Amino acid sequence: MQTKIENTSLNGVKIITPTRHHDMRGFFSEIYNKRSLKGLIGSIEFVQDNHSVSINKNIIRGLHFQAPPYAQDKLVRVGVGAILDVVVDIRNGSPTYGKWLSIELSSENGKQIFIPCGFLHGFKTLKKNTELLYKCSNYYEPKVEHTVNYNDSDLAIDWKLGKKNAIVSNKDLGGKGFKTLDSPFLYEG
């Protein structure tokens, strides 16, 4: 697997851009290879693949995490369309606790983001009919799923909405405030 790996301002979060081999038919890209990524993200066993379709622009999903023992590492990419992917550090003791980063993932740029346990995750669609595909290292367990409000003023995430309205589910609108979050994650440096 030939890839470009970029570290980010949040320790452990990585941008992975697989090489695309183009010809007259289109391209081929190896998007996941456990052996090749082992040295970059560790010996993570992904056990669940998810596929999310958002039919409109400006749909926001998140910010979510699952608590231990069902915490999830994620490898996220876009199959069709584009998103603004957002990650927030919630590891107690981390020098970047409460800090966030965003990156555009699209079918055109082929970028993926690796998000280890200990981070909130959410995204905003940039195009209609966007399809997000992501691998998880643990199964979905609704009893330990948590949501932080995407628009929390303490996080001050720039969702790049301008004057446009976000389309957000009632569940996500009901997310807790960041200051009330009792994070179960510890920074391990």
C-alpha positions in Angstrom: 0.0 0.0 0.0 1.6 3.2 -1.1 0.3 6.1 0.9 1.1 9.6 2.1 0.8 9.9 5.9 0.5 13.3 7.6 0.5 13.9 11.3 -1.9 16.5 12.6 -2.0 19.0 15.4 -3.8 16.4 17.5 -1.4 13.7 18.5 -2.6 10.3 17.1 -4.9 11.7 14.4 -3.5 11.1 11.0 -4.4 12.0 7.4 -3.8 9.0 5.1 -3.8 9.6 1.3 -3.6 6.3 -0.6 -1.8 6.5 -4.0 -4.2 6.4 -7.0 -3.0 4.5 -10.1 -4.7 6.3 -13.1 -5.2 5.1 -16.6 -7.8 5.6 -19.4 -10.4 3.7 -17.4 -10.1 5.7 -14.2 -8.0 4.8 -11.2 -7.3 2.0 -8.8 -6.4 2.7 -5.1 -5.7 0.3 -2.2 -7.6 2.1 0.5 -6.8 -0.3 3.4 -4.1 -2.7 4.1 -3.7 -4.0 7.7 -0.1 -5.0 7.3 1.0 -1.6 5.7 -0.9 0.5 8.3 0.3 -1.5 11.3 3.4 0.6 11.7 1.5 3.8 11.3 -1.7 3.3 13.4 -0.8 0.1 15.5 -2.4 -3.3 15.5 -6.0 -2.2 15.3 -8.5 -4.8 14.2 -11.5 -3.2 12.5 -14.7 -5.1 13.2 -17.4 -3.0 11.6 -17.7 -1.0 8.4 -20.3 1.8 8.2 -21.8 3.6 5.2 -23.6 6.9 5.8 -25.5 8.8 3.0 -26.5 12.4 3.4 -28.9 13.7 0.7 -28.3 17.5 1.2 -25.5 19.9 1.7 -24.9 21.4 5.2 -26.0 18.2 7.1 -24.1 18.0 10.3 -23.7 14.6 12.1 -22.0 14.6 15.5 -20.2 15.2 17.6 -20.1 11.6 18.8 -18.0 9.1 20.8 -18.5 5.7 22.5 -17.1 5.2 26.0 -14.9 2.2 27.0 -15.1 -0.7 26.8 -16.8 0.0 23.4 -14.6 2.9 22.4 -13.9 3.1 18.7 -10.9 3.9 16.5 -12.1 5.0 13.1 -10.7 5.1 9.6 -13.0 7.5 7.7 -13.2 8.3 3.9 -15.7 9.6 1.4 -16.8 7.4 -1.5 -19.0 10.0 -3.2 -19.2 13.8 -2.6 -17.3 15.8 0.1 -17.4 16.6 3.8 -15.7 18.8 6.3 -14.6 16.3 8.9 -14.2 17.5 12.5 -12.2 15.9 15.3 -12.0 17.1 19.0 -9.5 15.9 21.5 -11.3 14.7 24.7 -8.4 12.9 26.4 -7.9 14.1 29.9 -4.4 15.4 30.5 -3.8 16.0 26.8 -2.0 19.2 25.9 -4.6 19.6 23.1 -7.7 18.8 25.2 -10.7 20.6 23.8 -8.8 21.6 20.6 -10.3 20.6 17.3 -9.2 20.3 13.7 -11.1 20.0 10.5 -10.2 18.6 7.1 -12.0 18.3 3.8 -12.4 14.7 2.7 -13.8 14.1 -0.7 -14.1 11.5 -3.4 -11.8 13.7 -5.5 -8.9 14.1 -3.0 -9.0 10.5 -1.8 -7.9 11.5 1.7 -8.8 9.5 4.8 -8.6 10.4 8.4 -7.6 8.0 11.2 -9.2 8.9 14.5 -8.1 7.0 17.6 -10.2 6.5 20.7 -10.4 9.6 22.8 -11.8 12.0 20.2 -15.2 13.4 19.4 -16.1 13.0 15.7 -18.5 14.8 13.4 -18.8 16.1 9.9 -20.7 18.5 7.6 -21.6 17.6 4.1 -20.2 19.9 1.4 -22.2 18.3 -1.5 -25.5 16.7 -2.0 -25.7 12.8 -1.9 -22.5 12.5 0.0 -21.5 8.9 1.0 -19.2 8.5 4.0 -17.5 5.1 4.6 -15.7 4.2 7.8 -14.1 1.3 9.6 -14.6 1.0 13.4 -12.5 -1.0 15.8 -15.5 -1.8 18.0 -19.1 -2.6 17.5 -21.8 0.1 17.8 -23.2 0.1 21.3 -26.0 2.7 21.8 -25.8 2.4 25.7 -22.4 4.0 25.7 -22.8 6.5 22.8 -22.4 10.1 23.8 -23.1 13.3 21.9 -21.7 16.8 22.4 -23.5 19.7 20.7 -21.9 20.5 17.4 -22.4 24.2 18.0 -21.0 24.4 21.6 -19.6 27.9 22.2 -16.8 26.5 24.3 -15.5 24.5 21.3 -16.1 27.3 18.8 -15.8 25.0 15.8 -15.9 26.8 12.5 -18.3 24.7 10.5 -17.9 27.1 7.6 -21.7 27.6 7.4 -21.7 31.4 7.0 -25.4 32.4 7.1 -26.6 29.0 5.9 -28.6 26.8 8.3 -27.3 23.4 9.3 -29.5 20.4 9.0 -29.1 18.5 12.3 -31.0 15.6 13.8 -32.9 16.1 17.1 -30.6 13.6 18.7 -27.5 15.7 17.8 -29.2 19.0 18.7 -29.8 17.5 22.1 -26.1 16.9 22.7 -24.6 17.9 26.0 -22.4 21.0 26.5 -18.6 20.5 26.3 -18.0 21.8 29.8 -20.4 19.1 31.2 -18.6 16.3 29.4 -17.0 13.8 31.8 -14.6 12.2 29.4 -13.6 8.6 30.2 -10.3 8.9 28.2 -6.8 9.6 29.4 -3.9 11.0 27.4 -1.1 8.5 27.3 1.4 10.8 25.5 
